[in-house]
Amino acid sequence: MTPLAGYLLLAAVLFCIGLAAALTRRNAIVVLIGIELMLNAANLNFIAFWQFGAHPAPVTGIMFALFAIGIAAAEAAVGLALVIAVYRHYRTTNMDEINELQG
Amino acid sequence: MVTGPFLILAALILVGAVAAVRMRNLVHCVLAVAVVFVGLAAAYLQLGAQFVGWAQMLIYVGAVAILLVFAVLLTRGGEVPERALFSPGWHWGVTIGAAVFALLAWAIRQSPAAHPPPAAPVQVTVEQIGTALMTHDVLALEVTGLLLTAALIGAVIIAMNDGGPQ
């Protein structure tokens, strides 16, 4: 197994753990943690491909990862603000108790 | 070849991720996810991306983990839930996760892009990154700044107390 394949497999496992958390946990904060894990797995892929893949312009891969980190931080801030607003309204952060829009 | 430091880091990251997903107490979940962020920063350093590694350390371990702790405390999530942790249809989620992993693992095994010939390691200095940020990628930098400002104001407005009775 090449080092790149090792890092890609690690990122794939991390992504799937995050996906399973986002799909199965009831608490909204753990769902957000799962989304963060998925974003981090994608970032690990960017850096692994930058280091081991073909690179006509060496700085581009770094830039991609840096902007992805910045946008993920903005996403975390807005997501947690939404969790707090939902908690104020419903007095719970459990996703299956917030079902007013359910048909 | 896969080396020892990589295996140690991978074990740290995966154990942290599983703990973050499985823990009952939300504060423990956040601590475990901070361990994952530190492990990923170390992986970036090992891959030769020093700037991204330290940015990860500052932004994720320094900011996002603290933000998660605040959210847990503001929503009284520190109390251990007495009811089930997982949704009623949790086995579907696990099945979907396993299926996605099987697909990704198959793709990594098959794709020639995942098995490149060994090449000389790339090195990018902070000076190069700064020059690129100020010349080639300056538009993306400005747009990211605008987005972060909008996200900050939006987060404050969403989370702001509307003054109603509590």
Contacts between the chains, C-beta under 8 A, distances in Angstrom:
chain1	res1	chain2	res2	distance
A	1	B	1	7.7
A	1	B	2	5.7
A	2	B	114	7.3
A	2	B	115	5.1
A	2	B	116	7.1
A	3	B	1	7.3
A	3	B	2	6.6
A	3	B	3	7.7
A	3	B	6	7.1
A	4	B	114	5.8
A	4	B	115	7.2
A	4	B	116	6.3
A	5	B	108	5.7
A	5	B	109	7.8
A	5	B	114	4.9
A	5	B	115	6.1
A	6	B	2	4.7
A	6	B	6	6.0
A	6	B	10	7.5
A	7	B	6	7.7
A	7	B	43	7.4
A	7	B	47	7.4
A	8	B	104	8.0
A	8	B	108	4.8
A	8	B	114	5.6
A	9	B	105	6.6
A	9	B	108	5.9
A	10	B	10	4.9
A	10	B	13	6.7
A	10	B	14	7.4
A	10	B	43	7.8
A	12	B	101	5.8
A	12	B	104	3.9
A	12	B	105	6.1
A	12	B	108	6.6
A	13	B	14	6.0
A	13	B	17	7.9
A	13	B	101	6.6
A	14	B	13	6.4
A	14	B	14	7.1
A	14	B	17	5.7
A	14	B	36	7.7
A	15	B	100	7.3
A	15	B	101	7.8
A	15	B	104	7.2
A	16	B	97	4.5
A	16	B	98	7.1
A	16	B	100	5.5
A	16	B	101	4.0
A	16	B	104	7.4
A	17	B	14	7.5
A	17	B	17	4.5
A	17	B	18	6.3
A	17	B	21	5.9
A	17	B	97	7.3
A	18	B	17	7.3
A	18	B	21	8.0
A	19	B	93	7.8
A	19	B	96	6.9
A	19	B	97	4.8
A	19	B	100	6.0
A	20	B	21	6.9
A	20	B	93	5.4
A	20	B	94	5.5
A	20	B	96	7.6
A	20	B	97	3.5
A	21	B	20	7.4
A	21	B	21	4.2
A	22	B	93	8.0
A	23	B	87	7.9
A	23	B	90	7.9
A	23	B	92	7.3
A	23	B	93	3.1
A	23	B	96	6.1
A	23	B	97	6.9
A	24	B	86	4.8
A	24	B	87	5.7
A	24	B	90	4.1
A	24	B	93	3.7
A	24	B	94	6.5
A	25	B	21	7.0
A	25	B	85	6.5
A	25	B	86	6.2
A	25	B	87	7.2
A	26	B	83	7.9
A	26	B	84	7.1
A	26	B	85	6.5
A	26	B	86	6.5
A	26	B	87	5.4
A	27	B	26	6.6
A	27	B	77	6.7
A	27	B	81	7.4
A	27	B	85	7.6
A	29	B	26	6.0
A	29	B	29	7.6
A	29	B	30	8.0
A	29	B	68	6.7
A	29	B	71	5.6
A	29	B	72	5.9
A	29	B	75	7.1
A	29	B	77	5.9
A	30	B	20	7.7
A	30	B	21	7.1
A	30	B	26	7.0
A	30	B	29	5.8
A	32	B	68	7.5
A	32	B	71	7.9
A	33	B	20	5.7
A	33	B	21	7.7
A	33	B	29	6.2
A	33	B	30	7.4
A	33	B	33	5.1
A	33	B	68	6.9
A	34	B	21	6.9
A	36	B	33	6.9
A	36	B	60	7.9
A	36	B	64	6.7
A	37	B	17	5.8
A	37	B	20	7.2
A	37	B	33	7.2
A	37	B	36	6.7
A	40	B	36	7.2
A	40	B	37	7.1
A	40	B	40	5.5
A	40	B	60	7.5
A	43	B	40	7.5
A	43	B	52	7.9
A	43	B	56	7.8
A	44	B	40	6.2
A	44	B	43	6.4
A	44	B	44	7.8
A	47	B	43	7.8
A	47	B	44	5.5
A	47	B	47	5.2
A	47	B	49	5.0
A	47	B	52	6.1
A	48	B	47	6.4
A	50	B	47	7.9
A	50	B	49	6.9
A	50	B	122	7.3
A	51	B	47	4.6
A	51	B	48	5.7
A	51	B	49	7.1
A	51	B	121	6.8
A	51	B	122	6.3
A	52	B	116	5.8
A	52	B	119	7.2
A	53	B	113	7.2
A	53	B	116	6.1
A	54	B	116	7.4
A	54	B	119	8.0
A	55	B	122	5.9
A	58	B	122	5.0
A	58	B	124	5.3
A	58	B	128	7.5
A	59	B	124	5.7
A	59	B	128	5.4
A	59	B	129	6.2
A	59	B	132	4.4
A	59	B	136	7.9
A	62	B	49	6.1
A	62	B	51	6.6
A	62	B	52	6.0
A	62	B	124	5.6
A	62	B	129	5.9
A	63	B	129	7.5
A	63	B	132	6.2
A	63	B	133	7.5
A	63	B	137	5.3
A	63	B	140	7.4
A	65	B	49	7.0
A	65	B	52	5.0
A	66	B	51	7.5
A	66	B	52	6.3
A	66	B	55	6.2
A	66	B	129	7.8
A	67	B	140	6.0
A	67	B	144	5.8
A	69	B	52	7.3
A	69	B	55	5.8
A	69	B	56	6.4
A	69	B	59	5.5
A	69	B	60	7.5
A	70	B	59	7.5
A	70	B	144	5.1
A	70	B	147	7.9
A	70	B	148	6.6
A	71	B	144	7.0
A	71	B	147	6.8
A	72	B	64	7.8
A	73	B	59	5.2
A	73	B	60	7.9
A	73	B	63	6.3
A	73	B	64	6.2
A	73	B	148	7.5
A	74	B	147	5.9
A	74	B	148	5.4
A	74	B	151	3.6
A	74	B	152	7.9
A	75	B	151	7.7
A	76	B	64	4.9
A	76	B	67	6.0
A	76	B	68	7.7
A	77	B	67	6.5
A	77	B	151	5.6
A	77	B	152	6.7
A	77	B	155	4.5
A	78	B	151	5.3
A	78	B	154	5.8
A	78	B	155	5.2
A	78	B	158	7.1
A	80	B	67	5.6
A	80	B	68	7.0
A	80	B	70	7.5
A	80	B	71	4.2
A	80	B	155	7.5
A	80	B	159	8.0
A	81	B	154	7.4
A	81	B	155	3.8
A	81	B	156	7.5
A	81	B	158	4.2
A	81	B	159	4.0
A	82	B	158	5.9
A	83	B	71	5.6
A	83	B	75	6.5
A	84	B	71	6.3
A	84	B	74	5.5
A	84	B	75	6.4
A	84	B	158	7.8
A	84	B	159	4.7
A	85	B	158	5.0
A	85	B	159	5.8
A	87	B	74	7.3
A	87	B	75	4.3
A	88	B	161	7.5
A	88	B	166	7.8
A	93	B	75	5.0
A	93	B	77	6.3
A	94	B	81	8.0
A	94	B	83	8.0
A	95	B	87	7.1
A	96	B	87	5.8
A	96	B	88	7.2
